[in-house]
Amino acid sequence: MRFLFKIFICFLAGAGAGIGTGFAGMSAAGVIAPFLITFLHIPAYQAIGVGLASDVLASAVSAVVYRKHKHLAFRKAIPLLGCILLFTVIGSWAATIIPGFFIGNFACLIITIMGIRFIVHPILEARYSRGNEIKRIRDIKSIVGGCFIGFICGFIGAGGGMLMLFVLTTFLGYNLLDAVGTSVFIMAFTAFTGAVSHFTIGGMPDVWTVILCIGFTFMWARVASAIANKSEPKLLNRILGIILIVIGVTVFIFEHFL
């Protein structure tokens, strides 16, 4: 009976994480970890590790689908990736000496604001800049955005997918599908690094929990990414906006009232 309950919880966690990853490039750790901590009583550090492990295949399969539909613009985001990896380490160090209360609230606020923005002001067309001079400006924006994303990821252990989406659409001019496709591609690598480090430092949790979460997240990410690439841009913006608002409010309530 307890194993069936574990399957049910992992299914719900995987469904939420997979849909968020496929539709919005969201990190699975932000959904899976609270489920595992609350209902299966798995230690927080290991729960985040399970979420990151689930992110690897889910992000990879989503990236493949987005690439198939020509919605992956990774080359333009190489400076972003390098800075994310570097400042994730710096953010992890900073988390040991600076209280994370303000950063956690800020992340919830950003996610909620992003959700409202996608509903009120949907992103329908790309705004890629052209020309050598403008390209340099875009690279500078990528470096600054990557430093910000990496630091926040290292500091609070999650949020990279949402922040990448914010930077790619708002500052670098990506359309929504290209932004999500590029975001999940980058996350496949960062999540793998994070999962290995979490399991190495915190130990491996129950193997069945890991397998179930990875499997369900992979399945739903594959379905969600396929639907996203066939959806009208305005509808996709609205769906994404609703998902982000629900996540932002839910995480805030979970952090402060439960």
Buried (B, 14 or more C-beta within 10 A) or exposed (E): EEEEEBBEBBBBBBBBBBBBBBBBBBBBBBBBBBBBBEBBEBEEBBBBBBBBBBBBBBBBBBBBBBBEBEBBBBEBBEBBBBBBBBBBEBBBEBBEEEEBEEBBBBBBEBBBBBBEBBBEEBBEEBEBBEEEEEEEEBBEBBBBBBBBBBBBBBBBBBBBBBBBBBBBBBBBBBBBBBBBBBBBBBBBBBBBEBBBEBBEEBEEBBEEBBEBBBBBBBBBBBBBBBBBBEBEBBEBBBBBBEBBBBBBBBBBEEBEEE
